[in-house]
Amino acid sequence: MRYFVLIIILLLSYNYIWGQSPQKLRISQLKDNFYVYTTYKDLGGYMFPSNSMYLVTKEGVVMFDTPWDTSQCQPLFDSISARHQSKVVMAIVTHYHDDRTAGLEFLRNAGVMTYSSKLTYELCTEFNEARAEYIFTKDTSFSIGEYGFETFYPGEGHTRDNLVIWFGKQKILYGGCLVKSTENKSIGNIKDANMSEWDVSIRNIIKKYPKTKYVIPGHFDWKSNQSLNHTLNLLKQHKN
């Protein structure tokens, strides 16, 4: 009898696990007050992951890029509020594609100060993507609460405007879609890419930040710090 009950429990568990809807939001701690959050877009039946970051400071939470799936903006805010007893006060987007910018309108309506480069703002306007409220015209350093970070535009690559975020004290590089995960087997979407300059831009990052401890790519697994070199290898393979 007990074996029959065990079988029933296992079958119910199986049906529960496989009957669940796909995960839409995942939040993972990177280090201390640094978090990676991942949202998903249904692309032809495949839930494609998009990585972004947020940082918890004494003055509030800073987001780096927005959820790709805008239905996850409120759940993300709710999770941040419950987990950190804090609210989002600032956001920076790293290029104009909607996997970085889709949630900007939600953020602005929530009173969040949103930033992008001037070039990103112009491209968002050209391609009818959501735009940030404030712009910067050159590499810029920010200080909020007890943390500091800087933007760096290394040159064209995945897009004309792609930039990275550097947290110098922690040696964390948020690479966005300019940087490919070690899980990637190919260079991916090149519709708006500059293939002749992408490797130059990656080398510019390596030259400027030679001692990265953490490298966060725009998509797929982010736990390896070898993503910059892997991106160079993928670009070399693509050219060959």
C-alpha positions in Angstrom: 0.0 0.0 0.0 2.7 2.4 0.9 4.4 1.9 -2.4 1.2 2.7 -4.2 0.9 5.9 -2.2 4.5 6.8 -3.0 3.9 6.3 -6.8 0.8 8.6 -6.6 2.9 11.3 -4.8 5.6 11.0 -7.4 3.1 11.3 -10.3 1.5 14.3 -8.8 4.9 15.9 -8.2 5.8 15.2 -11.8 2.6 16.8 -13.1 3.1 19.8 -10.9 6.6 20.4 -12.0 6.0 20.0 -15.7 2.6 21.7 -15.6 4.0 25.0 -14.2 4.2 28.0 -16.5 7.7 29.0 -17.7 9.7 31.1 -15.3 9.4 34.8 -16.2 11.7 36.5 -13.7 14.8 35.2 -11.9 16.9 37.2 -9.4 20.4 36.0 -8.4 22.9 37.6 -6.0 26.2 38.2 -7.7 28.2 39.7 -4.8 27.1 41.7 -1.7 24.6 44.2 -2.9 25.0 43.4 -6.6 22.3 41.3 -8.3 21.6 39.9 -11.7 18.0 39.6 -12.8 16.9 37.7 -15.8 13.7 38.1 -17.8 12.5 36.1 -20.8 11.0 36.7 -24.2 9.0 34.0 -26.1 10.8 33.7 -29.5 9.1 31.1 -31.5 8.3 29.0 -28.5 11.7 29.3 -26.9 11.9 31.4 -23.7 15.0 33.5 -24.5 16.8 34.9 -21.4 17.9 38.5 -21.0 20.3 39.5 -18.2 20.3 42.8 -16.5 21.6 44.0 -13.1 20.6 46.1 -10.1 22.6 47.5 -7.2 21.2 48.2 -3.7 22.6 51.4 -2.1 21.8 53.4 1.0 20.0 55.9 -1.3 18.0 53.4 -3.2 18.3 50.8 -6.0 20.0 51.4 -9.3 19.0 49.3 -12.3 21.2 48.6 -15.3 18.9 47.9 -18.3 15.2 47.1 -17.9 13.2 43.9 -18.1 12.7 42.7 -21.7 9.3 41.4 -20.8 7.5 44.5 -19.5 5.0 42.5 -17.6 7.8 41.7 -15.2 8.5 45.3 -14.3 6.0 45.4 -11.4 7.0 41.9 -10.1 10.6 43.1 -10.2 9.8 46.2 -8.2 7.7 44.2 -5.8 10.6 41.7 -5.3 13.1 44.5 -4.7 10.8 46.1 -2.2 10.2 42.9 -0.3 13.8 41.7 -0.4 15.6 44.9 0.3 13.0 47.3 1.8 14.1 49.8 -0.8 12.8 51.2 -4.1 14.3 51.8 -7.5 15.5 55.4 -7.9 17.7 55.3 -11.0 18.3 53.3 -14.2 20.8 53.3 -17.0 20.3 51.6 -20.3 23.3 50.3 -22.3 22.0 50.4 -25.9 18.8 51.0 -27.8 17.4 47.5 -28.4 14.2 46.7 -26.6 15.8 44.0 -24.4 17.5 46.9 -22.7 14.9 49.7 -23.0 11.4 48.2 -23.1 10.7 49.0 -19.4 11.8 52.7 -19.6 8.2 54.1 -19.7 7.2 52.0 -16.7 10.3 53.3 -14.8 9.6 56.9 -15.7 6.0 56.6 -14.6 7.2 55.2 -11.3 9.4 58.3 -10.7 12.7 56.6 -11.5 15.4 58.8 -13.0 16.4 57.1 -16.3 19.6 57.7 -18.2 21.2 56.8 -21.5 24.0 58.0 -23.8 23.1 60.7 -26.3 23.6 58.2 -29.2 21.3 55.7 -27.5 18.7 58.4 -27.1 19.0 59.3 -30.8 18.7 55.6 -31.9 15.7 55.1 -29.7 14.1 58.0 -31.3 15.0 56.8 -34.8 13.7 53.3 -34.2 10.7 54.2 -32.1 12.0 52.6 -28.9 11.4 53.9 -25.4 13.7 56.7 -24.4 15.5 57.7 -21.2 14.7 61.0 -19.6 18.3 62.1 -19.1 21.3 61.8 -21.4 25.1 61.9 -21.0 27.4 62.8 -23.9 30.6 61.1 -22.9 31.9 58.4 -20.5 30.5 59.4 -17.2 31.1 58.5 -13.5 28.2 58.2 -11.1 28.1 58.1 -7.3 25.1 57.0 -5.4 25.1 56.1 -1.7 28.3 54.3 -0.9 28.9 53.1 -4.5 30.5 54.4 -7.6 30.5 53.2 -11.2 31.3 54.5 -14.6 30.1 54.1 -18.2 32.5 53.3 -21.0 31.9 53.4 -24.7 34.5 51.1 -26.3 33.3 51.5 -29.9 30.8 49.9 -32.1 30.0 46.2 -31.9 26.6 44.5 -31.3 25.2 48.0 -32.0 26.5 51.5 -32.8 25.8 52.7 -29.3 26.6 49.7 -27.0 28.4 50.7 -23.8 29.5 48.8 -20.6 29.3 49.6 -16.9 32.4 49.3 -14.7 32.3 48.9 -10.9 36.0 49.6 -10.1 36.2 48.7 -6.5 34.4 45.4 -7.0 35.9 44.8 -10.5 32.5 43.9 -11.9 32.0 44.5 -15.6 28.4 44.7 -16.9 28.9 44.0 -20.5 25.4 43.9 -21.8 24.9 42.5 -25.4 28.3 43.6 -26.5 29.7 40.7 -24.6 28.7 37.0 -25.3 28.2 34.4 -22.7 30.6 31.4 -22.7 27.4 29.4 -23.2 27.0 31.0 -26.7 28.1 28.8 -29.6 27.8 31.7 -32.2 27.9 35.5 -32.2 24.1 35.6 -32.4 22.1 38.6 -33.7 24.2 40.7 -36.0 21.4 42.7 -37.7 22.6 46.0 -36.3 26.2 45.0 -35.7 29.5 46.4 -36.9 31.4 43.2 -37.5 34.6 44.9 -38.5 34.8 46.9 -35.3 33.3 44.5 -32.7 36.6 42.7 -31.8 38.4 46.1 -31.6 35.8 47.3 -29.1 36.2 44.1 -27.0 40.0 44.6 -27.0 39.4 48.2 -25.8 37.5 46.9 -22.8 40.2 44.3 -22.0 42.9 47.0 -22.2 40.9 49.5 -20.0 39.8 46.9 -17.5 42.4 44.1 -17.4 41.5 42.7 -14.0 37.8 41.9 -14.1 36.5 39.4 -11.5 33.0 39.3 -12.8 31.7 39.8 -16.4 28.0 39.9 -17.0 26.9 39.3 -20.6 23.5 40.3 -22.0 22.1 36.8 -22.5 22.5 33.2 -21.2 24.9 32.1 -18.4 26.9 34.8 -16.6 28.9 32.8 -14.1 32.2 32.7 -16.0 34.6 35.7 -16.2 36.0 34.5 -19.5 33.2 36.0 -21.6 35.4 38.7 -23.2 37.9 36.3 -24.6 35.1 34.0 -25.6 33.5 36.8 -27.5 36.7 37.4 -29.4 36.8 33.7 -30.3 33.3 33.7 -31.6 34.0 36.8 -33.7 37.1 35.1 -35.1 35.0 32.0 -35.9 32.4 34.1 -37.6 35.0 35.9 -39.8 36.4 32.5 -40.9 
